[in-house]
Amino acid sequence: MIALWIVLAVVLYAAHSFLLSRLYEKADLPVSSAWIPLYNLWTFFRLAGLSGWWAVVAVIPIVNIVAYVAAIVAAYVIGVRLDRNPYWTVLFGVCPLAWLIMAGLGRSEWRAEVPENGEARDLRIRLAVREVVSGNAMISVLAVVLAIVVGGALIAATDESVQQAAGYFFSRPLDTVQAIWDSVAGAYTALFQGSVYNFRRDSFADGIKPLTDTLMFATPLIVAGLGVGLTFRVGMFNIGGRGQMLIAAAAAGWVSFTFDLPMYIHLPLAVLAGVVGGAVWAGIVGVLKARTGAHEVIVTIMLNYVAFYLIQWMLRTPGLLQAPGSNNPKTPPMSDTAIFPAMFGAKYSLHWGFVLTIAATALVWWLLSRSSLGFQFRAVGENPSAARVAGINVKMMYVYAMLISGGLVGLAGVSQVLGTVKTGFSDGIDAGIGFDAITVALLGRSKPWGIFGAGILFGAFKAGGFSMQAAEGIPIDIVLVVQSMIVLFIAAPPLIRAIFRLPNPARTLALAQSLSAAQAATVAQTKQEVA
Amino acid sequence: MKLELRGITKRFGSLIANNHIDLVVNPGEIHALLGENGAGKSTLMNVLYGLYQAEEGEILLDGVVHNFAGPGDAMAAGIGMVHQHFMLIPVFTVAENVALGHESTKWGGTLNLEAARETVRTISQRFGFEVDPDAIVGELPVGVQQRVEIIKALSQNAKVLVFDEPTAVLTPQETDELMAVMRQLRDEGTAIVFITHKLREVRAVADRITVIRLGAVVGVASPTDSNEQLASMMVGRAVLLTVHKDEATPGEAALVCTGLTVLDATGHRVVDNVSYAVHAGEVLAIAGVQGNGQTELTEAIMGLQKHVLGSIMLDNRELTGRSVRHVLTSGVGFVPEDRTEDGLVAEFTVAENLMLDRADQAPFVRRGTLQLGYLRAFAEEKLREYDIRAQGIGTHVGRLSGGNQQKVVLAREMSKDLRLLVVAQPTRGLDVGSIEFVHRRIVETRDAGIPVIVVSTELDEVSALADRIAVMYKGGIVGIVPGDTPREVLGLMMAGEKPAGVSAA
């Protein structure tokens, strides 16, 4: 056993050293310095302009927690030198080896330090700190934290035992504190147990079930959020998620229960029908906007009503969506050959639609940050007039964006009918997801993986909300309040900054510009001296 | 009233925008504040006007210390400001604008507009302005709008008047008239602060000159000093005010516009039946006061205007009615006049902006995928070649200074296979150092045998760059004259007069 550990340690050390050597090679440092114990750490800190003695601190137990922080700072500085996004530093915090793979094997090149005076260096460091704390990701996280705190206050205020204890607050104040603690801790524990892991169950297989429920609920939220977020990036607002989901659900559902085909044809066909349905419904809006200048917010809202009544009529008309031999406005159940199969057996509700969601997230990430189309999308979203002058067909971008957005939202509708409610659906199949998706996109800052995370959080709220109500008798509405608070706080970044005393991004911008000026002055000075 | 600023210091974080600035302006004196963009002139005036609070120093009026919490306090104390961008409401009349903010009212709160009209009339008479109190401000020429600003300031009994870059929007004639007004105000005992970066104007009108560089006073100059002396004080080193340029060797006509007419949304002819040709290897400058159709003319070439009549031929191929994409791929480089609005995406990085108008073409894109490796190498190269001062190619363009932003636009447009270069207001808002650079690049492009169109409202720039000058007035070309035509002649042409001996285009 011990031998195994030793082998593992040696392999890990070799891996780290190898990657470090690649990094040092980029920075024109001797490769051998990466293999010498302690000295390689020393070099790492020196590379970032920090004291090498941090390496010594890093090997002393307990104290090395401080060195860990210094190492993160060093990773940030080195990342910037490699022209990497500052967010890579997070990866270093979680798994340094993964970060080293990026730094050592990535294609990015080492950028030598710009000659700068003390003032410019001071500015740059302050700028780096500010960028992290005033960034959008930070605002999102703090908005969630704040919303949970406010939610806790509401839970306490509406709890009967708290109210009773508060009645004799001045004689026994600790009772009130105790009651508040019990109610809030109880509620959030129930939320956790209903959404992540239930410790009261005996086996792991049972305990983990809430997490699979969370992912199941998150599936449509994520894809719909991706659709809404995509339009945000193009400078548009798609509020038509409900209509697009209904049309997509109808199309996918109809294909599912009408035909009798082998699964490998039937399922893709049903999914495709739904995606196309959603895309067409949203595409109408894009075309109207491009051709006539109609505002997409108004048109998407109106098309929600059109879709809703259209589906209602189809559900009541035999031969269209209504189940044969029934008077209810409901469809027949989905065909077994065109539903998302369960991922981990019938015990869990999670279905393969979730894998499709991961793929969709990766695809949208690629589209937005690596494709030509996405580049043009973002240009139009940030500055349509510059995009037009640069020869980008702004109107076509609106159409394409709405088509893709509708397709993604449509996938959410598909996931509802083929994954969540397989027994046939009625006009409430969208379950408000089209609107929740807006919140998810906002919380995720319209970034694909951000939306993925936000979708899972909201899925957890949905899954945990039920158990919170069942276990603690707390109305499920409290979850809605927390969700709404998140939106409210995200919409008011200055409020968040005021509460947590974060610096203002406008000041950060001024700082950046003065840094640019300071650098220019230094270079001008150097030139003058040379001349 | 005597204005005195003592040791004014204003910091933004660790950046010192104003460093212990002392300034004394006596009644009956025009005091010029000369400095480059970003030197701290505007910050100082915003401190004076109560928009910023200084960390150190004090403002004295006739020896009494004042603390201004806002523009209202400053105005009440007798400080008036004529802003660079007019603070007027276009749909209001002159009288309404003058009354705005301190409306006199009659019984029951009804507006006493008659009083405002009277104020406008009396002040106009005093200075010989012809301003109708009931004219809608938005319909007046800019020169007159500026007078409304002056009237507004004077109606508050301003004893200290600050003119913030007042000549940027004026014709040379209007500038002369403004200077006459400034002298008249001075003679009546008003203390005048005249903020500018234009050396010629300073020397023409100022009694004393204070030069500011990097937030601090670098010295006091006299109006009799030479342009070179003033410029080197302003920049802190010797500068070349005129770009070195060899005689042009024009080739064949490359861009030929015949009967070009542009209609705006209301059917009004903003460019009216214009014909001209630009030859390979020459710079044709289009001069004129802002808003006489130059913008629309360049946009018509680029395919950005909807209603274009007539013909635009580049290398014998028709460009009229083609898409922007088509025009760009035909080899036209375009530097728009408003770089932050039309030229750059502020939230994009330097690298992304460098590929903005080739966002769907090789080598930047292959099979629909961005070629990030190529883009990185390309951007690094351009960063060096164009001396763009940024932390790196990943810096957002919105974080660069104006000069560096313009260099990004130039780098993008000039790194194409050019058949024509259209440059609008290439040095607007740039410091002297960047102006030198931009002008040199434009001349180099010309020397490479490429036809260049430069649109500029700055006569100095036009004279420095042009091989031939077309002057526009009310949508038409008044005439096309040689590059060495004297300023006075150009000034008259900019006002629509055709001097003797100038043939129509």
Interface residues (C-beta under 8 A of the other chain):
Chain A: D83 N85 R107 R111 V114 E119 D122 L123 R124 R126 R370 S371 S372 L373 F375 Q376 R378 A379 E382 N383 S385 A386 A387 R388 V389 A390 G391 I392 N393 R507 L509 A510 L511 A512 Q513 S514 L515 S516 A517 Q519 A520 A521 V523 A524 Q528
Chain B: F12 G13 S14 L15 G38 L214 R237 M302 L304 S323 V324 R325 V327 L328 T329 F334 P336 E341 D342 G343 L344 V345 A346 E347 F348 E352 M355 L356 D357 A359 D360 F364 V365 G368 T369 L370 L372 G373 R376 R389 A390 Q391 G392 I393 G394 T395 G398 R399 L400 S401 N404 G433
